[in-house]
Amino acid sequence: MNKVSAENTHVNITSDFKEITKMRLAVSVVFSSVAGYFLGADVVDFVTVLLLAVGGYLMVGASNAFNQVIERDLDALMDRTKNRPIPSGRMSVTKALIIASVFTVLGVGVLYTINPITAMFGAISIVLYVAVYTPLKTKTPLSVFVGAFPGAIPFMLGWVAATNDFSIEPGTLFMIQFFWQFPHFWALGWWLYKDYERGGFFMLPTGKRDKGTAIQIVLYTIWTIIISLVPVTGQTGKLFLTPVSAVFIFLLGLLMLKYAVQLYKKRDEKTARQLMFASVTYITLLQIIYVLDKFIRAWI
C-alpha cells in the first residue's frame, strides 16, 4: 500500500468512527454533562471532569452505534443517512456491534469510577435509547416522548457525578432538557419530514406538518422557557439563578419562541430549520449562562 492509499484509509477510518458514534452529537452531550458537573461541584475536580467526558462520549457513541445497526436498512432509504458506514458498506454490522459493546462496557466502567449512581443513569440512557426509543420511531410519534428521557439525562448526570446524589437540583436540570427536546426534535422532524417519511419514521406529534403540530411546538417552547426560569424563584435547592441571568435566558427563549410562532404562521421547511438551530443555540447558551452565573456569584 502506497503512502497516499494509507493516508486515505486512515482518513476513512477516522471519518467512519466519527459517523458511527455521531461525534458532533456526542460532544454536545458531553458539554451538557460537564456543565451539569460545574453546577453541582463545590470544588472542581478535573480528573472527574475528564472521566465524565470520556465516559459520556463512550455511552453516547455506544447508543448511536447500536442505533445504526438496528436502523441500517432504513438508513439506506434516506438521503441524510444513506452514506453512513453500515448502509454504504464501509463497515460491517459485526464491527459496529463490537464497537457498541466495547463502548458500553468501558463507558459504564468509567462512569462507575465516579460513583455508582452516575453509572446507573448512564446505563439507563443506553437501554432507553436503544431498546425502547429506536424501535418506537417507526411505530408511533410518542417515540419523541420516550426519547426525551435518555436525551434529558446528560445535563443532570453531571450534577449527580459531582454530588453522588439525585434530588431537586438534578431533577430540575433534567426537566429543562426534557421539555426542550420537543420543539427541537419536532422542528427537525418538520424540516426533514420527506426524508423521515422515506425511512418510515414518525417524528411529528400529529404525524403531519400541520396546524396541530405547529401549535404543540409553540406550547412546548413556552413551557421550556418557563421551566428554564424556575431556579430564579429560589425553590430548587442549591440550583439558583440570579434575576440578571434569568433575563438573558428569557430573551434567548423569546428568540426561540419567535421562530416557533413563525413556523405556526408559515409552516415551511426554512422556518423549521431556523427553529431547530435556534433551539440548539438556546440550550447551549442556557448551560453557559447557568455555569457563569454560579461562578460569578461565588467570586463577588
N, C-alpha and C positions, 0 to 999 in steps of 0.2 A: 504494500500500500504506500503510495507516494505521500509527500507532506501535505499537499492540497487535500487529498482524499481523507487523510487522518484528521485534518482541521475541520473539514465538512462533517465528518462523522461525529466529532466532539461537539460541534455546534448543534447537530440534530439531536444528540442525546440530551444535551442541556435544555434545548427547546422542548423536547418531549417531556422531560422531568417537570418543567415549569407548567406545561399543559395538563399533565395528568394530576398534578397537585393543585392546579389553579392558583399559581403563585400570587397573583395580584389580590385575589380574594383572601388567600391565607395570610398575606401580610396585613391586610386591613383588619382581619380578625385578631391577629397578634397585637396590632396597635390598640384595639379596643381593650384587650386583656391587660396590657401594660398600663393603659390609662386607668383602668379599674384598680390595678395594684397601687399606683401612686395615690389614688384617692383613699385607699384603705390603710396604707402603711404609715405608722408613726415614725419609723426610721426606715429609709430606703436601703434595702439590701440588694445590690446589683447582681449578686450571684443568683438570688431568687428571680430577679427580673430576667436574667439570661435563661434560667431553667423554664420559666413561664413562656418565654418567647419560643424556645426550641420545642418544648412540649406542645404548645399551642399549634405551632406550624405542623408538627407531626400528626396531630389529631385531625386538623382540617385537611391536610394532604391525604390522610387515610380515607376520610369521608368522601372526598372528591374522587379518589381513585376507585373506591367501591362503587360510587355512583356511576362513573363512566363505564365500568364493567357491566353493570345492570342495564344501562341505557344505550349500550353500544349500537344496537340495531336501529333505535330511534334517532340517535345522534347522526347516523348516516343519512337520514332523511332531511335534516335541517341545514341550511346554509351556514349558520353560525357555528355549527358543531361537527360538520362532516369531515373537517380536516384535523380533528383531534387524533391523538396517536392510535387509538384502537380502531375506530371506523376507517381510518385511512390505511390501516395495515402496517403502520410503522412499529407498533407494539402489540405483542400477543396478550391475550386475556390472562394467560398464566403469569406472565411477567408483571402485569398490572396488579393481579391478586397478591403476588409476593410482596410488591411494594406496599400495597394497602395493609397487608397483615403485619409486616415488619414495622411499619409506621405506627400501627395501632398499639402493638406491644411496647415499642420504645416510647411512644407518646404517653401512655398510661404510666409506664415506669418512671419517666422523667417527672411527670406531674405528681406522682406519689412521693417523690423525694421532697417535694414542697410540703404537702400534707395530704392525708387520705381523702379529705372532702373534695379537694381540687381534682384529684384523680377520678373520684366518683362522678363528678359533674362532667368531666371530660369524656368519660366512658359513656355516660347517658347521652351526651350530644351525638356521639357516633351512632349509637343504636337507634335513636330517634330519626336521625338524618337518613341513615342507610336502610333500616328495616321498616320504617313507617312512612316518612315523608316521600322518599323516592318512589315506592310502589304506588302511592296515592296520587302522584302527579298526573297519571293517565286515567284516573278514576273519578276524581271529584275536585272542584275548586277549593274544597276545605283543606287540600294539601298545603296551601299557603298558611293556614292557621296552624296546622301541625308543624310545618317547617319553621314557623316563627319561634317555637320553643328552643330547639337547638341553636337557632340563629341569635337568640337573645342571651344565651349563656356566657359568651366571651366577656362582655363588659362586667358582669357581676363575678365572673370567675377570678378576675384579678383581685377584687376585694377579698374573696374567700382565700385566695393564695396568700394575701397579706395578713389576714386575721385568723385564719383557721376557724371561721365561724360564718354561719348564714343567718342573717337577721334582717331587719327592716332596710338597712342601707343597701346591701347587695340585691335585696328584693326590689328596691326602687330602681336601681340600675338595670335590673332585668326587665322591669316594666317599660322603661324608656325605650330600650332597644326592641322589645317585643312589639309594641304598638307602631313604632317607626317602620317596621318591616312591611306593613300592609300597604301604605301608599307607595313605598319604594318598589316592592315586587309587582304591585298592580300596574304601576307606571311602566315597568319593564315589560310586563305581560301585554300591555296595550301597545307599546312601541313595537314589539316583536311578535305581535299576535299571529300574523300569517305564517311565520316560521314555526312558532309553537304549534299551530294548527296542523302543519305537515307532520310534526312528530307525535301528534295526538295528546298534547299536554293541555290541561285545563288550569289556567292561571288566574283568570278574572272571576270575581265573585258571582256574576250572573252568567258567565260563560261567553259574554259578548262585549264588544266595545260600545256600550250603550249608556243611557242616562243613569240607569241604576248603578252601574259600576262607577261612573263618574261621581255620583253623589256619595257613595261609600268612601271613595278616595278623599273627597273633601272632608267628610266627617272624621275619618281616621287621622287625617293630617291635623285637624283641630285638636283631637284627643291627644295626639303625640305631643303637641305644644304644651297642653295643659299638664300632662304627666311630667314633662321635662322641667316645669317650673315649680313643681310641688316642694322640692327641697328649700326654696326660699321662705317657706312658711315656718321652718324650724321644727317640723313634725317628723323628720326622717332620721332621727338619731344623730350620729356624727357626720352624716352626709348633709352638708349645708351649702347654700348658695346665697351670695350677697345680692341685694337688690340691683346693684350696678351690673353684675354678670347676668342676672335674670333679664335685664333689659336687652342686653346683647343677644341672648338666646331667643327672646321673644321676637326681636327684629329678624333674626335668621328664620324663625318659624313663619313669620309673615311672608318672607320671600318664598318659602316653600309653599305656603298656602296660596300665594298669588298664582303660581303655576298650576296648582290643583284646581283653582277656580277657573283659570283659563282653559284647562282641559275639559271641565264641565261645559264650558261655552263652545269651544271649538271642536273637541273630540277628534283630534288628529294625531298622527304619529309624531310630528315635530314637537308638539307641546308635551306629549307623554315622555319623550326623550329628555326634554328640558327639565321636567319634573323629576325624572329619575336621577339626573345629575345634581339637581338642587337638593334632593334628599341625601345623596352621598356627602355633599358639602355640609349639609345641616348636621348630620350625626358626627362627622369628623371634627368640625369646629366646636360643636357642643362638648365633646370629650376634652378638647384642648382647653376650652373656657373653664370647664369644671376643675381641671387639674390646676390651671393657673390661678383660679380663684382661691383654691385651698392654700397654695404655697405663698401667694401674695398676702393672704390673711395671716399666715404664720410669720412672715417677715416684718409685717407692720407692728 
